[in-house]
């Protein structure tokens, strides 16, 4: 091979090497750009906000539709906001065990279920605390049903946590992370070196972990907004003691005893008079003798 042929081959090799370096540089820049986007997305993860409380109806199947139908939480109608409702009510009922059984049945009828029951005491002193969940649209109906069983409502506390903004925020972040995951999957398919493939794989793993965490939070918000929690404390009606105990107070017997005592007193007086009259020959002369002695000798002294 002459000098001219060698120069031509060397020039071709140099051009190929330069082309490979340029391609690797461009790929590395794209990977770095994707990593920068991922880092920016991960730095903003975890934020949440709250809004003024409200108590509208919520439906689990419609939550996703609500989020997709509006571009910002402020545009959501008050009746469409996502609210987690809770209530705690304490009542007195004539029969605790019967009221508990009725609430169990009613929770199932309203599309809910019993979470837990705690019972103390027995018979007339029995008290029970039952916690159950019902669909949000039946929340007010369930509370009214508990009050209908009560002879007296001791306390009633209803609260609602508005999670609309948090739901929108997490949904938006989740969409961004899913888009980033798709781009990383494309980069992984085009990776030419082991080092690039490892970097993209690690980034994909981190992104997938955040996606699953956000998905779990969204599921939690949906389930708790669709099913409201109610805790009912059932207490027995306290027994009221009678003002007058009929067994302990018997006025006729008291009057009879008093009359008997009065008759006995007069009988005693009559008996004393009879005794004095019988002993009159004895004590009357002695009384007169004592008086005479007092007048004659007592005055001289």
PyMOL commands that set and color helices and strands:
alter all, ss='L'
color gray80, all
select helices_A, chain A and resi 3-43+60-69+73-75+78-80+96-109+123-125+136-149+164-190+194-226+251-278+280-300
alter helices_A, ss='H'
color red, helices_A
select strands_A, chain A and resi 83-93+113-120+127-135+152-162+227-236
alter strands_A, ss='S'
color yellow, strands_A
deselect
rebuild
show_as cartoon
